[in-house]
Amino acid sequence: MTDIVQQEDTDVPALLRGAPSTVEFKKLRKRLLRQARQAIDDFTMVPGEAGQKPAKWLVCLSGGKDSYTLLGVLLELKWRGLLPVDLLACNLDQAQPGFPEDVLPGFFTKNGIDHVIVREDTYSIVTDKIPAHRTW
């Protein structure tokens, strides 16, 4: 079994410091960056011309691994100078009982990520409208 060395240098964005430095992780990271950049180019997602004010993108985070990954990829593209937009991370706190409300704000703050948390009690509305143990 091989040891997983952690990234510690400043040659990576703050979000990736402490990430594994295995070959597999580096290959996955490179592939995600390439594919995200290709999608951004294919769909002309960065409009405008040089010298204009950068576009703003709202990146919504559910707290799951997919949204964390998307934010990480976009932040790295921006850090590398390949994504000329301003990013704002957003989370809808649905007031679900037992949901740890401090995790995402702490993550954003620790990594210096501009963010906003919107708190709306949609959980009570859903539980009022849908019978217990049903998903529709």
N, CA, C and O atoms as CSV, one atom per row, in Angstrom:
chain,resi,resn,atom,element,x,y,z
A,1,MET,N,N,0.842,-1.172,0.000
A,1,MET,CA,C,0.000,0.000,0.000
A,1,MET,C,C,0.891,1.240,0.000
A,1,MET,O,O,1.863,1.304,0.752
A,2,THR,N,N,0.562,2.228,-0.842
A,2,THR,CA,C,1.376,3.438,-0.915
A,2,THR,C,C,0.809,4.520,-0.018
A,2,THR,O,O,-0.396,4.586,0.220
A,3,ASP,N,N,1.695,5.361,0.472
A,3,ASP,CA,C,1.266,6.490,1.291
A,3,ASP,C,C,0.752,7.601,0.389
A,3,ASP,O,O,1.276,7.816,-0.704
A,4,ILE,N,N,-0.268,8.301,0.847
A,4,ILE,CA,C,-0.795,9.438,0.100
A,4,ILE,C,C,-0.148,10.697,0.651
A,4,ILE,O,O,-0.365,11.073,1.803
A,5,VAL,N,N,0.637,11.331,-0.178
A,5,VAL,CA,C,1.303,12.570,0.205
A,5,VAL,C,C,0.314,13.711,-0.017
A,5,VAL,O,O,-0.442,13.697,-0.988
A,6,GLN,N,N,0.315,14.685,0.869
A,6,GLN,CA,C,-0.598,15.813,0.763
A,6,GLN,C,C,0.080,16.986,0.077
A,6,GLN,O,O,1.269,17.229,0.283
A,7,GLN,N,N,-0.687,17.724,-0.753
A,7,GLN,CA,C,-0.173,18.939,-1.388
A,7,GLN,C,C,0.024,19.994,-0.303
A,7,GLN,O,O,-0.895,20.241,0.479
A,8,GLU,N,N,1.170,20.607,-0.237
A,8,GLU,CA,C,1.426,21.635,0.763
A,8,GLU,C,C,1.926,22.928,0.141
A,8,GLU,O,O,1.892,23.977,0.785
A,9,ASP,N,N,2.389,22.869,-1.099
A,9,ASP,CA,C,3.040,24.021,-1.705
A,9,ASP,C,C,2.034,25.079,-2.125
A,9,ASP,O,O,0.822,24.876,-2.052
A,10,THR,N,N,2.559,26.205,-2.563
A,10,THR,CA,C,1.709,27.309,-2.998
A,10,THR,C,C,1.514,27.283,-4.512
A,10,THR,O,O,1.000,28.246,-5.080
A,11,ASP,N,N,1.917,26.196,-5.176
A,11,ASP,CA,C,1.709,26.049,-6.611
A,11,ASP,C,C,0.321,25.509,-6.939
A,11,ASP,O,O,0.041,25.174,-8.090
A,12,VAL,N,N,-0.528,25.426,-5.955
A,12,VAL,CA,C,-1.906,24.995,-6.163
A,12,VAL,C,C,-2.827,26.001,-5.471
A,12,VAL,O,O,-2.415,26.667,-4.521
A,13,PRO,N,N,-4.070,26.114,-5.944
A,13,PRO,CA,C,-5.010,27.011,-5.269
A,13,PRO,C,C,-5.215,26.588,-3.820
A,13,PRO,O,O,-5.036,25.418,-3.482
A,14,ALA,N,N,-5.585,27.526,-2.973
A,14,ALA,CA,C,-5.780,27.244,-1.546
A,14,ALA,C,C,-6.703,26.051,-1.314
A,14,ALA,O,O,-6.490,25.262,-0.394
A,15,LEU,N,N,-7.713,25.928,-2.144
A,15,LEU,CA,C,-8.680,24.847,-1.994
A,15,LEU,C,C,-8.044,23.467,-2.148
A,15,LEU,O,O,-8.535,22.493,-1.578
A,16,LEU,N,N,-6.956,23.375,-2.915
A,16,LEU,CA,C,-6.320,22.082,-3.160
A,16,LEU,C,C,-5.149,21.788,-2.231
A,16,LEU,O,O,-4.575,20.701,-2.292
A,17,ARG,N,N,-4.793,22.717,-1.392
A,17,ARG,CA,C,-3.717,22.424,-0.438
A,17,ARG,C,C,-4.222,21.358,0.516
A,17,ARG,O,O,-5.321,21.478,1.058
A,18,GLY,N,N,-3.459,20.354,0.719
A,18,GLY,CA,C,-3.882,19.232,1.547
A,18,GLY,C,C,-4.522,18.119,0.743
A,18,GLY,O,O,-4.847,17.067,1.294
A,19,ALA,N,N,-4.713,18.335,-0.570
A,19,ALA,CA,C,-5.291,17.292,-1.430
A,19,ALA,C,C,-4.233,16.227,-1.705
A,19,ALA,O,O,-3.036,16.496,-1.612
A,20,PRO,N,N,-4.670,15.035,-2.038
A,20,PRO,CA,C,-3.707,13.978,-2.356
A,20,PRO,C,C,-2.832,14.359,-3.553
A,20,PRO,O,O,-3.289,15.057,-4.458
A,21,SER,N,N,-1.598,13.910,-3.560
A,21,SER,CA,C,-0.711,14.168,-4.696
A,21,SER,C,C,-0.428,12.886,-5.466
A,21,SER,O,O,0.617,12.753,-6.103
A,22,THR,N,N,-1.360,11.946,-5.404
A,22,THR,CA,C,-1.198,10.693,-6.131
A,22,THR,C,C,-1.332,10.937,-7.631
A,22,THR,O,O,-1.926,11.926,-8.061
A,23,VAL,N,N,-0.780,10.039,-8.405
A,23,VAL,CA,C,-0.872,10.133,-9.865
A,23,VAL,C,C,-2.337,10.078,-10.293
A,23,VAL,O,O,-2.753,10.822,-11.181
A,24,GLU,N,N,-3.121,9.199,-9.664
A,24,GLU,CA,C,-4.533,9.058,-10.023
A,24,GLU,C,C,-5.295,10.353,-9.792
A,24,GLU,O,O,-6.101,10.762,-10.628
A,25,PHE,N,N,-5.039,11.005,-8.650
A,25,PHE,CA,C,-5.728,12.259,-8.347
A,25,PHE,C,C,-5.334,13.340,-9.345
A,25,PHE,O,O,-6.183,14.096,-9.816
A,26,LYS,N,N,-4.040,13.412,-9.666
A,26,LYS,CA,C,-3.578,14.424,-10.620
A,26,LYS,C,C,-4.184,14.207,-12.000
A,26,LYS,O,O,-4.539,15.171,-12.678
A,27,LYS,N,N,-4.305,12.950,-12.423
A,27,LYS,CA,C,-4.911,12.650,-13.726
A,27,LYS,C,C,-6.388,13.044,-13.737
A,27,LYS,O,O,-6.872,13.631,-14.705
A,28,LEU,N,N,-7.097,12.717,-12.658
A,28,LEU,CA,C,-8.511,13.068,-12.561
A,28,LEU,C,C,-8.687,14.589,-12.587
A,28,LEU,O,O,-9.541,15.112,-13.303
A,29,ARG,N,N,-7.882,15.280,-11.809
A,29,ARG,CA,C,-7.943,16.745,-11.758
A,29,ARG,C,C,-7.691,17.341,-13.142
A,29,ARG,O,O,-8.417,18.236,-13.574
A,30,LYS,N,N,-6.680,16.856,-13.825
A,30,LYS,CA,C,-6.338,17.370,-15.153
A,30,LYS,C,C,-7.480,17.119,-16.143
A,30,LYS,O,O,-7.817,17.991,-16.945
A,31,ARG,N,N,-8.071,15.920,-16.082
A,31,ARG,CA,C,-9.173,15.593,-16.981
A,31,ARG,C,C,-10.392,16.476,-16.709
A,31,ARG,O,O,-11.028,16.957,-17.647
A,32,LEU,N,N,-10.722,16.692,-15.431
A,32,LEU,CA,C,-11.859,17.549,-15.086
A,32,LEU,C,C,-11.632,18.986,-15.559
A,32,LEU,O,O,-12.547,19.618,-16.089
A,33,LEU,N,N,-10.416,19.502,-15.369
A,33,LEU,CA,C,-10.105,20.862,-15.822
A,33,LEU,C,C,-10.229,20.977,-17.334
A,33,LEU,O,O,-10.802,21.939,-17.846
A,34,ARG,N,N,-9.691,19.996,-18.046
A,34,ARG,CA,C,-9.747,20.016,-19.510
A,34,ARG,C,C,-11.187,19.948,-20.008
A,34,ARG,O,O,-11.570,20.704,-20.901
A,35,GLN,N,N,-11.982,19.052,-19.440
A,35,GLN,CA,C,-13.358,18.889,-19.886
A,35,GLN,C,C,-14.223,20.098,-19.527
A,35,GLN,O,O,-15.087,20.491,-20.310
A,36,ALA,N,N,-14.003,20.684,-18.367
A,36,ALA,CA,C,-14.757,21.885,-17.989
A,36,ALA,C,C,-14.410,23.040,-18.916
A,36,ALA,O,O,-15.290,23.773,-19.369
A,37,ARG,N,N,-13.137,23.193,-19.191
A,37,ARG,CA,C,-12.701,24.260,-20.097
A,37,ARG,C,C,-13.284,24.049,-21.493
A,37,ARG,O,O,-13.699,25.009,-22.142
A,38,GLN,N,N,-13.318,22.810,-21.953
A,38,GLN,CA,C,-13.884,22.506,-23.259
A,38,GLN,C,C,-15.374,22.848,-23.301
A,38,GLN,O,O,-15.845,23.429,-24.279
A,39,ALA,N,N,-16.115,22.497,-22.257
A,39,ALA,CA,C,-17.549,22.807,-22.198
A,39,ALA,C,C,-17.774,24.317,-22.181
A,39,ALA,O,O,-18.688,24.814,-22.839
A,40,ILE,N,N,-16.958,25.040,-21.441
A,40,ILE,CA,C,-17.074,26.499,-21.374
A,40,ILE,C,C,-16.848,27.099,-22.761
A,40,ILE,O,O,-17.561,28.016,-23.171
A,41,ASP,N,N,-15.859,26.581,-23.476
A,41,ASP,CA,C,-15.590,27.055,-24.839
A,41,ASP,C,C,-16.698,26.635,-25.806
A,41,ASP,O,O,-17.170,27.453,-26.595
A,42,ASP,N,N,-17.115,25.371,-25.753
A,42,ASP,CA,C,-18.126,24.853,-26.679
A,42,ASP,C,C,-19.439,25.625,-26.586
A,42,ASP,O,O,-20.097,25.861,-27.600
A,43,PHE,N,N,-19.816,26.014,-25.386
A,43,PHE,CA,C,-21.098,26.682,-25.182
A,43,PHE,C,C,-20.958,28.197,-25.015
A,43,PHE,O,O,-21.906,28.871,-24.611
A,44,THR,N,N,-19.779,28.724,-25.326
A,44,THR,CA,C,-19.505,30.160,-25.252
A,44,THR,C,C,-20.057,30.740,-23.950
A,44,THR,O,O,-20.865,31.668,-23.961
A,45,MET,N,N,-19.614,30.186,-22.852
A,45,MET,CA,C,-20.140,30.566,-21.542
A,45,MET,C,C,-19.485,31.815,-20.969
A,45,MET,O,O,-19.949,32.344,-19.958
A,46,VAL,N,N,-18.413,32.298,-21.596
A,46,VAL,CA,C,-17.768,33.520,-21.139
A,46,VAL,C,C,-17.886,34.555,-22.247
A,46,VAL,O,O,-17.003,34.667,-23.098
A,47,PRO,N,N,-18.985,35.315,-22.234
A,47,PRO,CA,C,-19.167,36.334,-23.269
A,47,PRO,C,C,-18.322,37.563,-22.978
A,47,PRO,O,O,-17.696,37.673,-21.923
A,48,GLY,N,N,-18.318,38.470,-23.919
A,48,GLY,CA,C,-17.632,39.737,-23.696
A,48,GLY,C,C,-16.310,39.811,-24.417
A,48,GLY,O,O,-15.812,38.844,-24.993
A,49,GLU,N,N,-15.771,41.005,-24.354
A,49,GLU,CA,C,-14.509,41.279,-25.020
A,49,GLU,C,C,-13.488,41.745,-24.002
A,49,GLU,O,O,-13.825,42.092,-22.870
A,50,ALA,N,N,-12.233,41.747,-24.425
A,50,ALA,CA,C,-11.157,42.188,-23.545
A,50,ALA,C,C,-11.423,43.611,-23.085
A,50,ALA,O,O,-11.896,44.446,-23.857
A,51,GLY,N,N,-11.120,43.879,-21.838
A,51,GLY,CA,C,-11.286,45.213,-21.291
A,51,GLY,C,C,-12.644,45.448,-20.645
A,51,GLY,O,O,-12.830,46.448,-19.952
A,52,GLN,N,N,-13.596,44.543,-20.861
A,52,GLN,CA,C,-14.901,44.687,-20.240
A,52,GLN,C,C,-14.870,44.166,-18.816
A,52,GLN,O,O,-14.006,43.373,-18.439
A,53,LYS,N,N,-15.832,44.630,-18.037
A,53,LYS,CA,C,-15.982,44.138,-16.666
A,53,LYS,C,C,-16.270,42.631,-16.717
A,53,LYS,O,O,-17.085,42.191,-17.528
A,54,PRO,N,N,-15.604,41.828,-15.852
A,54,PRO,CA,C,-15.819,40.374,-15.910
A,54,PRO,C,C,-17.250,39.990,-15.560
A,54,PRO,O,O,-17.911,40.644,-14.754
A,55,ALA,N,N,-17.712,38.909,-16.188
A,55,ALA,CA,C,-19.027,38.361,-15.869
A,55,ALA,C,C,-19.000,37.812,-14.444
A,55,ALA,O,O,-17.936,37.511,-13.902
A,56,LYS,N,N,-20.171,37.688,-13.852
A,56,LYS,CA,C,-20.285,37.092,-12.518
A,56,LYS,C,C,-21.045,35.787,-12.642
A,56,LYS,O,O,-22.097,35.717,-13.278
A,57,TRP,N,N,-20.495,34.757,-12.023
A,57,TRP,CA,C,-21.141,33.450,-12.013
A,57,TRP,C,C,-21.514,33.094,-10.582
A,57,TRP,O,O,-20.695,33.201,-9.669
A,58,LEU,N,N,-22.746,32.672,-10.399
A,58,LEU,CA,C,-23.217,32.165,-9.126
A,58,LEU,C,C,-23.087,30.642,-9.178
A,58,LEU,O,O,-23.678,29.992,-10.041
A,59,VAL,N,N,-22.327,30.091,-8.269
A,59,VAL,CA,C,-22.100,28.638,-8.230
A,59,VAL,C,C,-22.833,28.105,-7.003
A,59,VAL,O,O,-22.442,28.371,-5.867
A,60,CYS,N,N,-23.893,27.354,-7.248
A,60,CYS,CA,C,-24.729,26.867,-6.149
A,60,CYS,C,C,-24.173,25.558,-5.597
A,60,CYS,O,O,-23.852,24.637,-6.347
A,61,LEU,N,N,-24.068,25.497,-4.288
A,61,LEU,CA,C,-23.552,24.297,-3.624
A,61,LEU,C,C,-24.625,23.678,-2.754
A,61,LEU,O,O,-25.238,24.345,-1.920
A,62,SER,N,N,-24.840,22.393,-2.964
A,62,SER,CA,C,-25.793,21.648,-2.144
A,62,SER,C,C,-25.093,21.129,-0.882
A,62,SER,O,O,-25.737,20.863,0.133
A,63,GLY,N,N,-23.788,20.992,-0.963
A,63,GLY,CA,C,-23.034,20.368,0.116
A,63,GLY,C,C,-22.576,18.975,-0.277
A,63,GLY,O,O,-21.894,18.301,0.495
A,64,GLY,N,N,-22.945,18.542,-1.470
A,64,GLY,CA,C,-22.540,17.225,-1.965
A,64,GLY,C,C,-21.236,17.295,-2.741
A,64,GLY,O,O,-20.751,18.376,-3.076
A,65,LYS,N,N,-20.677,16.123,-3.022
A,65,LYS,CA,C,-19.366,16.059,-3.671
A,65,LYS,C,C,-19.369,16.637,-5.083
A,65,LYS,O,O,-18.361,17.188,-5.524
A,66,ASP,N,N,-20.488,16.521,-5.795
A,66,ASP,CA,C,-20.537,17.057,-7.162
A,66,ASP,C,C,-20.406,18.578,-7.173
A,66,ASP,O,O,-19.659,19.137,-7.976
A,67,SER,N,N,-21.132,19.238,-6.281
A,67,SER,CA,C,-21.074,20.698,-6.286
A,67,SER,C,C,-19.741,21.205,-5.729
A,67,SER,O,O,-19.231,22.224,-6.194
A,68,TYR,N,N,-19.177,20.516,-4.751
A,68,TYR,CA,C,-17.835,20.878,-4.269
A,68,TYR,C,C,-16.825,20.753,-5.410
A,68,TYR,O,O,-15.958,21.610,-5.580
A,69,THR,N,N,-16.946,19.676,-6.190
A,69,THR,CA,C,-16.019,19.452,-7.303
A,69,THR,C,C,-16.154,20.532,-8.359
A,69,THR,O,O,-15.152,21.060,-8.841
A,70,LEU,N,N,-17.391,20.867,-8.726
A,70,LEU,CA,C,-17.609,21.931,-9.707
A,70,LEU,C,C,-16.981,23.233,-9.233
A,70,LEU,O,O,-16.282,23.895,-10.000
A,71,LEU,N,N,-17.219,23.605,-7.994
A,71,LEU,CA,C,-16.632,24.837,-7.460
A,71,LEU,C,C,-15.112,24.764,-7.502
A,71,LEU,O,O,-14.457,25.732,-7.890
A,72,GLY,N,N,-14.547,23.635,-7.110
A,72,GLY,CA,C,-13.096,23.470,-7.124
A,72,GLY,C,C,-12.507,23.619,-8.516
A,72,GLY,O,O,-11.470,24.259,-8.693
A,73,VAL,N,N,-13.167,23.027,-9.503
A,73,VAL,CA,C,-12.701,23.111,-10.893
A,73,VAL,C,C,-12.767,24.561,-11.378
A,73,VAL,O,O,-11.812,25.059,-11.974
A,74,LEU,N,N,-13.878,25.230,-11.126
A,74,LEU,CA,C,-14.021,26.621,-11.572
A,74,LEU,C,C,-13.009,27.536,-10.869
A,74,LEU,O,O,-12.437,28.429,-11.493
A,75,LEU,N,N,-12.794,27.309,-9.575
A,75,LEU,CA,C,-11.811,28.125,-8.857
A,75,LEU,C,C,-10.401,27.899,-9.387
A,75,LEU,O,O,-9.618,28.843,-9.491
A,76,GLU,N,N,-10.073,26.656,-9.722
A,76,GLU,CA,C,-8.735,26.402,-10.263
A,76,GLU,C,C,-8.571,27.028,-11.643
A,76,GLU,O,O,-7.517,27.593,-11.938
A,77,LEU,N,N,-9.596,26.941,-12.499
A,77,LEU,CA,C,-9.515,27.588,-13.812
A,77,LEU,C,C,-9.325,29.097,-13.649
A,77,LEU,O,O,-8.538,29.711,-14.370
A,78,LYS,N,N,-10.044,29.684,-12.703
A,78,LYS,CA,C,-9.891,31.128,-12.437
A,78,LYS,C,C,-8.484,31.419,-11.912
A,78,LYS,O,O,-7.845,32.374,-12.353
A,79,TRP,N,N,-8.003,30.614,-10.987
A,79,TRP,CA,C,-6.678,30.789,-10.391
A,79,TRP,C,C,-5.587,30.718,-11.460
A,79,TRP,O,O,-4.584,31.429,-11.386
A,80,ARG,N,N,-5.793,29.856,-12.445
A,80,ARG,CA,C,-4.827,29.702,-13.536
A,80,ARG,C,C,-4.963,30.786,-14.602
A,80,ARG,O,O,-4.178,30.828,-15.550
A,81,GLY,N,N,-5.961,31.665,-14.449
A,81,GLY,CA,C,-6.164,32.733,-15.425
A,81,GLY,C,C,-6.906,32.281,-16.668
A,81,GLY,O,O,-6.877,32.964,-17.692
A,82,LEU,N,N,-7.573,31.136,-16.588
A,82,LEU,CA,C,-8.280,30.576,-17.737
A,82,LEU,C,C,-9.787,30.817,-17.692
A,82,LEU,O,O,-10.504,30.431,-18.616
A,83,LEU,N,N,-10.265,31.445,-16.639
A,83,LEU,CA,C,-11.691,31.710,-16.497
A,83,LEU,C,C,-11.865,33.148,-16.000
A,83,LEU,O,O,-11.817,33.397,-14.796
A,84,PRO,N,N,-12.066,34.090,-16.921
A,84,PRO,CA,C,-12.130,35.504,-16.552
A,84,PRO,C,C,-13.507,35.933,-16.046
A,84,PRO,O,O,-14.148,36.809,-16.627
A,85,VAL,N,N,-13.950,35.305,-14.958
A,85,VAL,CA,C,-15.234,35.657,-14.346
A,85,VAL,C,C,-15.039,35.801,-12.842
A,85,VAL,O,O,-14.077,35.288,-12.272
A,86,ASP,N,N,-15.968,36.505,-12.219
A,86,ASP,CA,C,-16.007,36.553,-10.761
A,86,ASP,C,C,-16.935,35.444,-10.300
A,86,ASP,O,O,-18.023,35.278,-10.853
A,87,LEU,N,N,-16.523,34.682,-9.296
A,87,LEU,CA,C,-17.324,33.566,-8.799
A,87,LEU,C,C,-17.894,33.903,-7.429
A,87,LEU,O,O,-17.205,34.475,-6.584
A,88,LEU,N,N,-19.152,33.545,-7.215
A,88,LEU,CA,C,-19.797,33.695,-5.914
A,88,LEU,C,C,-20.460,32.361,-5.594
A,88,LEU,O,O,-21.353,31.917,-6.315
A,89,ALA,N,N,-20.021,31.726,-4.515
A,89,ALA,CA,C,-20.612,30.461,-4.089
A,89,ALA,C,C,-21.875,30.761,-3.296
A,89,ALA,O,O,-21.928,31.724,-2.531
A,90,CYS,N,N,-22.887,29.930,-3.486
A,90,CYS,CA,C,-24.172,30.142,-2.817
A,90,CYS,C,C,-24.714,28.814,-2.327
A,90,CYS,O,O,-24.579,27.787,-2.992
A,91,ASN,N,N,-25.325,28.849,-1.161
A,91,ASN,CA,C,-25.989,27.669,-0.619
A,91,ASN,C,C,-27.359,28.075,-0.113
A,91,ASN,O,O,-27.510,29.100,0.552
A,92,LEU,N,N,-28.363,27.259,-0.437
A,92,LEU,CA,C,-29.703,27.446,0.101
A,92,LEU,C,C,-29.826,26.556,1.326
A,92,LEU,O,O,-29.921,25.334,1.214
A,93,ASP,N,N,-29.823,27.182,2.494
A,93,ASP,CA,C,-30.021,26.452,3.746
A,93,ASP,C,C,-31.528,26.294,3.908
A,93,ASP,O,O,-32.235,27.270,4.160
A,94,GLN,N,N,-32.020,25.066,3.764
A,94,GLN,CA,C,-33.449,24.798,3.768
A,94,GLN,C,C,-34.025,24.549,5.156
A,94,GLN,O,O,-35.168,24.110,5.285
A,95,ALA,N,N,-33.251,24.825,6.184
A,95,ALA,CA,C,-33.702,24.668,7.573
A,95,ALA,C,C,-34.109,23.231,7.888
A,95,ALA,O,O,-35.043,22.992,8.653
A,96,GLN,N,N,-33.403,22.290,7.295
A,96,GLN,CA,C,-33.682,20.882,7.556
A,96,GLN,C,C,-33.126,20.522,8.930
A,96,GLN,O,O,-31.956,20.784,9.209
A,97,PRO,N,N,-33.949,19.923,9.791
A,97,PRO,CA,C,-33.476,19.570,11.135
A,97,PRO,C,C,-32.251,18.661,11.081
A,97,PRO,O,O,-32.213,17.697,10.316
A,98,GLY,N,N,-31.265,18.977,11.893
A,98,GLY,CA,C,-30.061,18.167,11.961
A,98,GLY,C,C,-29.007,18.498,10.933
A,98,GLY,O,O,-27.896,17.973,11.002
A,99,PHE,N,N,-29.329,19.369,9.966
A,99,PHE,CA,C,-28.331,19.742,8.959
A,99,PHE,C,C,-27.307,20.667,9.614
A,99,PHE,O,O,-27.690,21.672,10.212
A,100,PRO,N,N,-26.016,20.352,9.515
A,100,PRO,CA,C,-24.991,21.178,10.176
A,100,PRO,C,C,-24.781,22.506,9.441
A,100,PRO,O,O,-24.071,22.562,8.437
A,101,GLU,N,N,-25.400,23.564,9.946
A,101,GLU,CA,C,-25.372,24.843,9.237
A,101,GLU,C,C,-24.017,25.520,9.210
A,101,GLU,O,O,-23.838,26.473,8.451
A,102,ASP,N,N,-23.070,25.081,9.990
A,102,ASP,CA,C,-21.764,25.746,10.043
A,102,ASP,C,C,-20.742,25.170,9.059
A,102,ASP,O,O,-19.690,25.776,8.851
A,103,VAL,N,N,-21.025,24.020,8.453
A,103,VAL,CA,C,-20.033,23.347,7.609
A,103,VAL,C,C,-19.689,24.164,6.363
A,103,VAL,O,O,-18.520,24.476,6.140
A,104,LEU,N,N,-20.675,24.512,5.558
A,104,LEU,CA,C,-20.387,25.252,4.323
A,104,LEU,C,C,-19.822,26.645,4.583
A,104,LEU,O,O,-18.821,27.009,3.965
A,105,PRO,N,N,-20.425,27.447,5.477
A,105,PRO,CA,C,-19.815,28.759,5.735
A,105,PRO,C,C,-18.369,28.645,6.226
A,105,PRO,O,O,-17.521,29.454,5.851
A,106,GLY,N,N,-18.091,27.653,7.054
A,106,GLY,CA,C,-16.724,27.436,7.527
A,106,GLY,C,C,-15.778,27.055,6.405
A,106,GLY,O,O,-14.643,27.529,6.357
A,107,PHE,N,N,-16.239,26.200,5.503
A,107,PHE,CA,C,-15.452,25.787,4.348
A,107,PHE,C,C,-15.136,26.995,3.461
A,107,PHE,O,O,-13.993,27.185,3.046
A,108,PHE,N,N,-16.159,27.808,3.175
A,108,PHE,CA,C,-15.962,28.990,2.336
A,108,PHE,C,C,-14.962,29.949,2.979
A,108,PHE,O,O,-14.037,30.426,2.321
A,109,THR,N,N,-15.152,30.223,4.243
A,109,THR,CA,C,-14.278,31.166,4.946
A,109,THR,C,C,-12.846,30.653,5.004
A,109,THR,O,O,-11.907,31.401,4.733
A,110,LYS,N,N,-12.675,29.388,5.353
A,110,LYS,CA,C,-11.339,28.782,5.454
A,110,LYS,C,C,-10.580,28.884,4.138
A,110,LYS,O,O,-9.363,29.072,4.132
A,111,ASN,N,N,-11.297,28.760,3.022
A,111,ASN,CA,C,-10.656,28.763,1.707
A,111,ASN,C,C,-10.733,30.107,0.987
A,111,ASN,O,O,-10.376,30.203,-0.187
A,112,GLY,N,N,-11.194,31.134,1.678
A,112,GLY,CA,C,-11.233,32.475,1.098
A,112,GLY,C,C,-12.163,32.595,-0.101
A,112,GLY,O,O,-11.861,33.313,-1.054
A,113,ILE,N,N,-13.286,31.898,-0.058
A,113,ILE,CA,C,-14.225,31.878,-1.175
A,113,ILE,C,C,-15.368,32.848,-0.896
A,113,ILE,O,O,-16.037,32.746,0.132
A,114,ASP,N,N,-15.591,33.795,-1.817
A,114,ASP,CA,C,-16.737,34.686,-1.690
A,114,ASP,C,C,-18.003,33.848,-1.715
A,114,ASP,O,O,-18.156,32.961,-2.556
A,115,HIS,N,N,-18.913,34.134,-0.786
A,115,HIS,CA,C,-20.104,33.297,-0.701
A,115,HIS,C,C,-21.287,34.038,-0.085
A,115,HIS,O,O,-21.145,35.102,0.518
A,116,VAL,N,N,-22.438,33.441,-0.260
A,116,VAL,CA,C,-23.665,33.902,0.381
A,116,VAL,C,C,-24.461,32.656,0.774
A,116,VAL,O,O,-24.525,31.683,0.023
A,117,ILE,N,N,-25.061,32.705,1.956
A,117,ILE,CA,C,-25.927,31.629,2.422
A,117,ILE,C,C,-27.342,32.206,2.480
A,117,ILE,O,O,-27.582,33.213,3.145
A,118,VAL,N,N,-28.268,31.566,1.784
A,118,VAL,CA,C,-29.667,32.002,1.782
A,118,VAL,C,C,-30.442,31.014,2.640
A,118,VAL,O,O,-30.453,29.815,2.357
A,119,ARG,N,N,-31.085,31.508,3.678
A,119,ARG,CA,C,-31.848,30.623,4.571
A,119,ARG,C,C,-33.340,30.801,4.310
A,119,ARG,O,O,-33.902,31.877,4.514
A,120,GLU,N,N,-33.962,29.723,3.856
A,120,GLU,CA,C,-35.407,29.688,3.603
A,120,GLU,C,C,-35.927,28.353,4.116
A,120,GLU,O,O,-35.377,27.300,3.793
A,121,ASP,N,N,-36.968,28.397,4.899
A,121,ASP,CA,C,-37.513,27.169,5.469
A,121,ASP,C,C,-38.389,26.433,4.461
A,121,ASP,O,O,-39.606,26.352,4.626
A,122,THR,N,N,-37.766,25.903,3.428
A,122,THR,CA,C,-38.500,25.118,2.442
A,122,THR,C,C,-38.780,23.709,2.965
A,122,THR,O,O,-39.682,23.029,2.477
A,123,TYR,N,N,-38.015,23.283,3.944
A,123,TYR,CA,C,-38.202,21.951,4.516
A,123,TYR,C,C,-39.606,21.804,5.103
A,123,TYR,O,O,-40.267,20.792,4.869
A,124,SER,N,N,-40.065,22.792,5.856
A,124,SER,CA,C,-41.402,22.732,6.457
A,124,SER,C,C,-42.496,22.707,5.395
A,124,SER,O,O,-43.514,22.035,5.564
A,125,ILE,N,N,-42.290,23.432,4.313
A,125,ILE,CA,C,-43.277,23.455,3.232
A,125,ILE,C,C,-43.379,22.065,2.596
A,125,ILE,O,O,-44.477,21.561,2.361
A,126,VAL,N,N,-42.233,21.459,2.323
A,126,VAL,CA,C,-42.218,20.128,1.705
A,126,VAL,C,C,-42.865,19.099,2.626
A,126,VAL,O,O,-43.690,18.303,2.177
A,127,THR,N,N,-42.504,19.105,3.898
A,127,THR,CA,C,-43.068,18.104,4.821
A,127,THR,C,C,-44.556,18.331,5.040
A,127,THR,O,O,-45.277,17.393,5.380
A,128,ASP,N,N,-45.028,19.557,4.852
A,128,ASP,CA,C,-46.450,19.852,4.967
A,128,ASP,C,C,-47.223,19.324,3.758
A,128,ASP,O,O,-48.370,18.898,3.894
A,129,LYS,N,N,-46.612,19.348,2.596
A,129,LYS,CA,C,-47.289,18.985,1.337
A,129,LYS,C,C,-47.159,17.508,0.976
A,129,LYS,O,O,-48.038,16.962,0.310
A,130,ILE,N,N,-46.094,16.858,1.398
A,130,ILE,CA,C,-45.842,15.458,1.005
A,130,ILE,C,C,-45.979,14.554,2.235
A,130,ILE,O,O,-45.374,14.819,3.274
A,131,PRO,N,N,-46.770,13.494,2.114
A,131,PRO,CA,C,-46.921,12.585,3.251
A,131,PRO,C,C,-45.580,11.977,3.691
A,131,PRO,O,O,-44.654,11.845,2.890
A,132,ALA,N,N,-45.497,11.622,4.934
A,132,ALA,CA,C,-44.280,11.027,5.492
A,132,ALA,C,C,-43.872,9.790,4.699
A,132,ALA,O,O,-44.721,9.018,4.253
A,133,HIS,N,N,-42.580,9.613,4.532
A,133,HIS,CA,C,-41.980,8.467,3.846
A,133,HIS,C,C,-42.302,8.417,2.347
A,133,HIS,O,O,-42.168,7.361,1.729
A,134,ARG,N,N,-42.717,9.526,1.762
A,134,ARG,CA,C,-42.962,9.612,0.328
A,134,ARG,C,C,-41.977,10.595,-0.279
A,134,ARG,O,O,-41.513,11.507,0.405
A,135,THR,N,N,-41.659,10.426,-1.530
A,135,THR,CA,C,-40.749,11.363,-2.191
A,135,THR,C,C,-41.431,12.161,-3.279
A,135,THR,O,O,-40.788,12.977,-3.939
A,136,TRP,N,N,-42.706,11.946,-3.477
A,136,TRP,CA,C,-43.457,12.686,-4.493
A,136,TRP,C,C,-44.867,12.964,-4.057
A,136,TRP,O,O,-45.632,13.580,-4.800
